[in-house]
Amino acid sequence: MDYKGLKDRHLNIFCVYGVDHLENNITKAFINTLDSLNPSNQAKIYSVLLNAFINSENLKSTFYLQQRPDKELIESVLIQHRYVVGISPTGKCWGYSYEDTQDEEKLKVEITNQWRLEHQESSDEEIEDVALNVVKEIRERRSNKGSIPDAWIFISNLDSKYLIIIENKLYNLDPDQINNHIEKSLLQVNKEDKNEPKYFTFKQISEMISRSNTFLADQFVEYLTILGYLNLDSLPLACSADKDIRERLAVHAGTIIMNDIFKSGVDRRSRSTVRKHLNKNSYLREINLCFGSCTSEESIIYLSLALGPTMSSAKWMFNNISLPVSFNDKHINKPFSSFHLQYNRGKNISKSYIRNWSWEVSDYIEYWKNHQSNLRLMTTEEAASFIEALSFDGKFPLEQANDLSTYLKSRKNPINIVPEIVYEISWTCEEISKMKDNAEFVASLKNALTEFLNSINYSIEGFN
């Protein structure tokens, strides 16, 4: 498939300028694509949707979008041949009952728990957004007293007639809405008349459509990817995508790569970072694959490796290993200082961070090797005096030192000094986009990471 629309989404035939994330537009694209196929390909798709053989001979399809057909037309189809097809990322409904949806707090908890179970890589803020959006959507639908299906498909051939109604969601489907469609749109009121709904993932739908191997079929699959209903497993392809969707696609592909590199898999994923936790007592506690400035033309992807993220680990590090400042691999950047303060219970003080300032990293390393006595638990007054002394020596920006000193003097909790050092292994998105496949990127990452780990005499269990 030629993904022109991923490089510029407006080259995709279904994309429009302005708002193009509406579920109705996905349904319209699906119906337009189905309508474009020949009867043989249509019959193959209907057979999968209904889990029954549909003969393509004399096959005719009639489509409706956002309007209800005449009742007589619905009743012309045998009641046992009327079906709901639900499409969502998971191919499932939310796991709550009708009664639960009346209690928004209970509903939010249910959605949050189920989404976290099924999408363990999602960050807390992503899960929060999903729960709020779904609750809002259900609230609005109930205030409108129901809804009509996204689409209707009437099928007739030599054998029989069938009716399919379509409902799709960016999140999981609402079981109450599905039941509402069955009773009010399919006119299957009695329990014995109701067919079990047919559920599919967007990936399954895209696979059905793509087998048709037509221009519009390819455009539909690409459209699903652009809007976030499908992801790409290929990092090079993600890095060549339109900058407005590049980060989302790259994070998904990056998660696959990190799971491949580390046998135990990744522990956490946010909107721009994939994280692998290591030994919490070590001077290297985690590895982060980050997607920086992916929405800009000069976007990069990099591994962030922070050494000495706590006072005790930094003290051990400066006392026991030699920290390199240059490497053979071109992707390993010169390290930079990430000095900060930390409350004794482990919470970092955000306003204390000083990164990459005029203090040369080699001098920074040498200073802490020779001043380890300062790596101790301090009172807030001692910490303020220490920051002022660093500023006086030109090792801490004056204005920030004054603000931080004033802040510390208003606090009571003891303070840890954390002279962290950060190493980054980076690639530009342009460079990755020219790679043949994920394997080429993985090989480059492994080479660079191995050189770095060897230089600090560090090994990672499960690093492939």
C-alpha positions in Angstrom: 0.0 0.0 0.0 1.3 3.5 -0.9 0.7 5.6 2.3 0.6 9.0 0.7 -2.1 10.1 3.1 0.0 9.3 6.1 2.7 11.8 4.9 0.0 14.4 4.3 -3.4 13.3 5.6 -5.3 15.6 3.2 -4.1 13.5 0.3 -6.4 10.8 1.6 -9.7 10.8 -0.3 -11.8 10.6 2.9 -10.0 13.4 4.9 -11.6 16.8 4.9 -10.2 20.2 6.0 -11.3 21.0 9.5 -13.0 18.5 11.8 -12.6 14.9 10.5 -12.6 12.8 13.6 -16.4 12.2 13.7 -17.5 8.6 14.1 -20.1 9.3 11.4 -17.4 10.0 8.9 -15.8 6.6 9.6 -19.1 4.9 8.9 -19.6 7.0 5.8 -16.1 6.0 4.6 -16.9 2.3 5.3 -20.2 2.5 3.4 -18.6 4.4 0.5 -15.9 1.7 0.3 -18.4 -1.2 0.5 -20.6 0.5 -2.2 -17.5 0.7 -4.5 -16.8 -3.0 -4.4 -18.1 -5.6 -6.8 -20.8 -8.1 -5.6 -18.2 -10.8 -5.1 -16.1 -8.8 -2.7 -19.2 -7.5 -1.0 -20.5 -11.0 -0.5 -17.2 -12.1 1.1 -17.4 -9.2 3.6 -21.1 -9.8 4.4 -20.4 -13.5 5.0 -17.8 -12.6 7.6 -20.0 -10.0 9.3 -22.9 -12.3 9.6 -20.9 -15.6 10.0 -23.0 -17.1 7.2 -22.5 -17.8 3.6 -23.9 -15.0 1.4 -24.3 -15.8 -2.2 -22.9 -13.1 -4.6 -25.2 -14.1 -7.5 -27.7 -11.3 -8.2 -26.4 -9.6 -5.0 -27.8 -6.1 -4.5 -27.0 -3.7 -1.7 -28.8 -0.6 -0.6 -27.2 1.7 1.9 -28.7 4.4 4.2 -26.7 6.9 6.3 -28.1 8.8 9.2 -31.7 8.2 8.2 -34.3 5.5 9.1 -35.7 3.5 6.2 -39.5 2.9 6.0 -40.9 0.4 8.5 -42.3 -1.7 5.6 -38.8 -2.1 4.2 -37.5 -3.3 7.6 -40.4 -5.8 8.0 -39.8 -7.2 4.5 -36.7 -8.9 5.9 -37.3 -12.0 8.0 -36.8 -11.1 11.7 -34.1 -13.7 12.1 -32.1 -12.0 9.2 -31.8 -8.7 11.0 -28.4 -8.0 12.7 -26.5 -5.3 14.6 -22.8 -5.0 13.7 -20.8 -3.1 16.4 -17.3 -1.9 15.6 -14.8 -0.6 18.1 -11.0 -0.8 18.8 -11.5 -3.8 21.1 -14.6 -5.3 19.4 -16.4 -5.1 22.8 -19.0 -3.3 24.8 -18.4 -1.6 28.1 -18.9 -4.1 31.0 -21.6 -2.2 32.8 -25.3 -2.9 33.0 -28.1 -0.5 32.0 -28.6 0.6 35.7 -24.9 1.4 36.1 -25.1 4.0 33.3 -27.5 6.1 35.4 -24.7 6.7 38.0 -22.0 8.7 36.3 -19.4 8.2 39.1 -19.9 4.5 39.1 -19.8 4.5 35.3 -16.5 6.4 35.2 -14.9 4.0 37.7 -16.2 1.0 35.6 -14.8 2.5 32.3 -11.5 3.4 34.0 -11.0 -0.1 35.4 -11.9 -1.8 32.2 -9.8 0.5 30.0 -6.8 0.0 32.3 -7.2 -3.7 32.2 -7.4 -3.9 28.4 -4.9 -1.1 27.6 -2.1 -1.5 30.2 0.2 0.7 28.2 -2.1 3.7 28.5 -1.1 6.5 30.9 -3.3 7.7 33.7 -4.1 10.9 31.8 -5.1 9.0 28.7 -7.4 6.7 30.7 -8.9 9.8 32.5 -9.6 11.4 29.1 -11.3 8.2 27.8 -13.5 7.9 30.9 -14.6 11.6 30.7 -15.3 11.4 27.0 -17.4 8.3 27.2 -19.4 9.5 30.2 -20.1 12.8 28.4 -21.1 10.9 25.2 -23.5 8.6 27.1 -25.0 11.5 29.1 -25.7 13.4 25.8 -27.2 10.4 24.1 -29.5 9.7 27.1 -30.6 13.3 27.2 -31.6 12.9 23.5 -33.6 9.8 24.4 -31.7 7.3 22.2 -30.1 7.4 18.8 -30.4 6.0 15.3 -27.7 3.6 13.9 -24.8 5.0 12.0 -25.7 3.1 8.9 -28.2 0.6 7.4 -27.3 -2.1 4.8 -30.1 -3.9 2.9 -28.9 -7.0 1.1 -30.8 -9.2 -1.3 -29.8 -12.0 -3.6 -31.4 -15.1 -5.1 -31.6 -16.8 -1.7 -32.9 -14.3 0.7 -32.8 -10.8 2.2 -30.7 -9.5 5.1 -30.6 -6.2 7.1 -27.4 -5.0 8.9 -27.2 -1.9 11.0 -23.8 -0.5 11.9 -22.7 1.2 15.1 -19.1 2.2 15.6 -17.2 3.9 18.4 -13.7 5.1 19.0 -14.0 3.6 22.4 -16.0 0.5 23.5 -19.6 0.3 22.6 -22.5 1.1 24.9 -24.6 -2.1 25.5 -27.7 -0.1 26.2 -27.4 1.7 22.9 -26.9 -1.6 21.1 -30.1 -3.0 22.7 -31.9 0.2 21.8 -31.0 -0.3 18.1 -32.1 -4.0 18.3 -35.6 -3.0 19.6 -36.3 0.2 17.8 -34.4 -0.1 14.5 -34.5 -3.9 13.9 -37.9 -4.2 15.5 -36.8 -7.2 17.5 -38.6 -6.5 20.8 -39.2 -10.0 22.1 -36.1 -11.7 23.6 -36.6 -14.8 21.4 -36.5 -12.7 18.3 -33.2 -10.9 19.1 -30.1 -12.0 17.3 -26.8 -11.8 19.2 -25.0 -8.6 18.1 -21.9 -9.1 15.9 -18.8 -7.4 17.3 -15.6 -6.6 15.3 -12.5 -4.6 15.9 -11.4 -1.9 13.5 -8.4 -4.0 12.7 -10.7 -6.9 11.6 -12.8 -4.6 9.5 -9.7 -3.1 7.9 -8.4 -6.6 7.1 -11.7 -7.6 5.5 -11.7 -4.4 3.3 -8.0 -4.6 2.4 -8.4 -8.0 0.8 -10.4 -6.4 -1.9 -7.2 -4.8 -3.1 -8.8 -1.6 -4.6 -7.8 2.0 -4.4 -10.8 2.9 -2.2 -10.1 0.0 0.1 -6.6 1.1 0.6 -7.8 4.7 1.2 -10.2 3.4 3.9 -7.5 1.6 5.8 -5.3 4.6 5.6 -8.1 6.8 6.8 -8.6 4.6 9.9 -4.9 5.0 10.6 -4.9 8.8 10.2 -7.8 9.2 12.6 -6.3 6.9 15.3 -8.6 3.9 14.8 -5.7 1.8 13.7 -2.0 2.0 14.5 1.2 1.2 12.6 3.7 -1.4 13.9 6.4 0.1 11.7 8.5 2.8 13.3 10.1 3.9 10.0 6.6 4.3 8.5 5.4 6.2 11.6 8.4 8.6 11.4 7.5 9.4 7.8 3.9 10.3 8.7 2.2 13.6 8.7 3.6 15.5 11.7 0.2 15.9 13.3 -0.1 12.1 13.7 3.5 11.1 13.9 3.9 11.0 17.6 0.8 8.8 18.2 2.0 6.4 15.6 5.6 6.4 16.7 4.7 5.8 20.4 2.7 2.6 19.4 5.5 1.3 17.2 8.1 2.3 19.9 6.2 0.2 22.5 6.4 -2.8 20.2 10.2 -2.3 19.8 10.8 -1.9 23.5 8.8 -5.0 24.2 11.0 -6.8 21.7 14.3 -5.5 23.2 13.4 -6.3 26.8 12.1 -9.7 27.6 9.9 -8.6 30.5 8.4 -5.8 28.4 7.8 -2.2 29.2 6.2 -1.0 32.4 4.5 2.2 31.4 3.6 4.4 28.5 2.5 8.0 28.3 1.6 10.2 25.3 5.3 10.7 24.4 7.3 8.2 26.4 7.7 4.4 26.7 9.3 3.4 30.0 11.2 0.3 31.2 12.0 0.2 34.9 15.2 -1.4 36.0 16.7 -2.0 39.5 15.1 0.7 41.8 18.2 0.6 44.0 20.6 1.2 41.1 22.3 4.3 39.7 20.3 3.6 36.5 16.7 3.0 37.4 14.9 3.2 34.1 15.2 3.6 30.4 12.8 5.9 28.6 12.2 5.9 24.8 11.0 9.4 24.2 9.4 11.1 21.2 10.6 14.7 21.4 9.1 17.4 19.2 7.5 14.8 16.9 5.1 17.6 15.7 8.0 19.6 14.3 10.1 19.2 11.2 13.2 18.6 13.3 11.6 15.8 15.4 13.7 13.2 17.2 13.3 9.9 19.0 15.7 9.3 21.8 16.6 7.0 24.7 16.9 8.9 27.9 19.2 7.4 30.5 19.4 9.3 33.8 22.3 8.2 36.1 22.2 8.9 39.8 18.4 9.9 40.1 18.6 9.9 43.9 21.2 11.2 46.3 22.3 7.8 47.5 22.6 6.3 44.0 24.5 9.4 42.8 26.9 9.2 45.7 27.6 5.6 45.0 28.1 6.3 41.3 30.6 9.1 41.7 32.5 7.0 44.2 32.7 3.8 42.1 32.5 4.3 38.4 34.2 6.5 35.8 31.6 8.4 33.8 32.3 8.8 30.1 31.7 12.0 28.2 32.4 10.8 24.6 31.5 7.7 22.6 32.2 6.0 19.3 28.6 5.6 18.3 27.4 8.8 16.7 23.9 8.4 18.2 25.1 8.8 21.8 25.1 12.4 22.7 27.3 14.3 25.1 25.8 13.9 28.6 24.4 16.9 30.5 23.8 17.7 34.1 20.4 17.5 35.6 21.0 18.8 39.1 17.9 19.1 41.3 16.7 18.8 44.9 14.5 16.2 46.4 12.4 16.0 49.5 13.6 13.2 51.8 10.5 11.1 50.9 11.5 11.1 47.3 9.5 13.9 45.7 11.5 16.0 43.3 11.4 19.8 43.6 10.5 20.9 40.1 11.7 24.5 40.4 15.2 23.3 41.4 16.1 21.6 38.1 19.1 23.0 36.3 19.9 21.3 33.0 22.7 21.8 30.6 23.8 25.2 31.8 27.3 26.7 31.5 28.9 24.2 34.0 30.8 21.8 31.7 29.7 18.3 32.3 33.4 17.1 32.8 33.9 19.8 35.5 30.5 18.9 36.9 31.5 15.3 37.3 34.9 16.2 38.8 33.3 18.6 41.3 30.9 16.0 42.7 33.7 13.4 42.9 35.6 15.8 45.1 32.7 17.2 47.1 30.7 14.1 48.1 30.4 15.5 51.6 27.7 17.7 50.1 25.7 14.7 49.2 23.8 14.5 52.5 20.5 15.2 54.0 20.2 18.9 54.6 17.8 21.2 56.5 16.0 23.7 54.3 18.3 26.4 55.6 21.4 24.4 54.8 20.1 23.6 51.3 19.4 27.3 50.7 22.9 28.3 51.8 24.4 25.6 49.6 22.5 26.8 46.5 23.6 30.4 47.3 27.2 29.2 47.5 27.0 27.4 44.2 25.5 30.6 42.6 28.3 32.7 44.1 30.9 30.3 42.5 29.1 30.7 39.1 27.8 27.1 39.2 24.1 28.0 39.6 22.1 30.7 37.7 21.7 33.7 40.1 18.1 34.5 39.5 16.9 30.9 39.9 19.2 30.5 43.0 17.5 33.5 44.7 14.0 32.2 43.9 14.9 28.7 45.1 16.6 29.9 48.2 13.5 32.0 49.2 11.3 28.9 48.5 13.5 26.6 50.6 13.5 29.0 53.6 9.7 28.7 53.6 9.7 24.9 53.9 10.5 22.5 56.8 11.1 19.1 55.3 14.7 17.9 54.9 16.3 18.1 51.5 18.4 15.7 49.4 21.0 17.0 46.9 20.7 15.1 43.6 23.5 15.7 41.0 21.9 13.6 38.3 23.6 13.2 34.9 21.5 12.4 31.8 22.7 10.6 28.7 20.6 10.5 25.5 20.9 8.2 22.5 19.0 9.9 19.6 17.9 9.6 16.1 16.1 12.1 13.9 12.7 11.0 12.5 14.1 11.7 9.0 16.9 9.2 9.6 14.5 6.5 11.0 12.1 7.1 8.1 14.8 5.9 5.7 15.4 2.7 7.5 14.1 -0.5 5.9 12.1 -1.8 8.9 12.0 -2.0 12.7 14.8 -4.5 12.7 17.2 -1.9 11.3 16.3 0.6 14.0 16.5 -2.1 16.7 20.0 -3.0 15.6 21.1 0.6 15.7 19.6 1.0 19.2 21.1 -2.1 20.5 24.6 -1.2 19.3 24.5 2.3 20.9 22.9 1.0 24.1 25.4 -1.8 24.4 28.3 0.6 24.0 26.8 2.9 26.7 26.1 0.1 29.2 29.6 -1.3 28.7 31.1 2.2 29.4 29.4 2.4 32.8 29.9 -1.3 33.6 26.2 -1.9 33.7 24.1 -4.9 32.6 20.4 -5.3 32.2 18.7 -8.6 32.8 16.5 -9.6 29.9 18.2 -7.1 27.4 18.1 -9.0 24.1 
